[in-house]
Amino acid sequence: MTIEQQLVGLIEHDDSVDPFPVTGWDALVWVVGNATQCAHFLQSAFGMRLEAYSGPETGNRDHKAYVLRSGGARFVVKGAVDPDSPLVAHHDRHGDGVVDIALEVPDVDRCVTWAREHGATILAEPHDESDEFGTVRSAALATYGETRHTLIDRSGYAGPYLPGYIARTSTLRDGPRLFQAIDHVVGNVELGMMDRWVDFYRRVMGFTNMAEFVGDDIATEYSALMSKVVANGNHRVKFPLNEPAVGRKRSQIDEYLEFYRGPGVQHIALATGDILATVDALRAAGVEFLPTPDTYYEDPELRARIGHVRVPVEELQRRGILVDRDEDGYLLQIFTRPITDRPTVFFELIERHGSLGFGKGNFKALFQAIEREQAARGNL
Ligand code: FE2
């Protein structure tokens, strides 16, 4: 098994029989209120490296865009420079968030033809962009809310990101890499819409169902949600989709939908090979995590369920790291508080040891933790 197979749970897949082959993630593109400061945060706290830039100095008078990388994960953060930029209206409505989950595909035209035949909304037809580094072919499909999937074939391109971007490196000191890849990206959709979007990913993009969680799996005393997971052929791209379920109080998904003004990306799971060191570094840089109560670790059922893991449970407890085991192995995970002003987007750190799951055994503890925070915000 390669490091990457272990980190994100890859499986073998034959692209030639796939109607919509997806090779992997290309980038997560964000619109934020201040890209200059967000880029600094992602470097100084999350250890990402600056790779490329576009802005007024490069002829882009509309916005600044910083391209950041950590291992196989690429983020692009954009913020308006021109007060009349369309990014201003987007940010006004949604706050900071992910606008584009860009995917790497070997054949853009084949994917768009299939997607159109199966009812997708095509936001950008296949087209080429070129500069001295070569040519990128891309197109874009609409997904939930105002989120899109740009489909990119950059096999004929050697530039730092896209035409219009220049290479730019970080002026911060080099630190250790804190995460290696994107593991999964979770979408929150409205009540009753989860199955529609699961169907979209299956029918339009050839994804398959991985797992689903309903009712008791993820209900707390107050609120509940439903979740289903779809994945591309090799499982590199995994999309859990959540919808609120009717509970006694307002669910965390309702809170998200209210503050994001509609469906959107809820959390991004970042794969690490050493979650303890990563969490220590993030905490030292001021990143805040959802607290896990000591009772979680003292529960004899938990100890029996998780069996042997690579570190003593006390080490996990000290950091608030959650652990879950299924028939394939185990995983360690932890969730940050929202990284935005609105209670919308947050990160998960995940270290997989064979498990292909999403921490089902932790859902209850996690949601109770989120609800304590919701209550503190006055939103429960
Ligand atoms: Fe997750």
Residues whose N, C-alpha, C, O or C-beta is under 5 A from the ligand:
A	BS01	FE2	A269 E348 F358
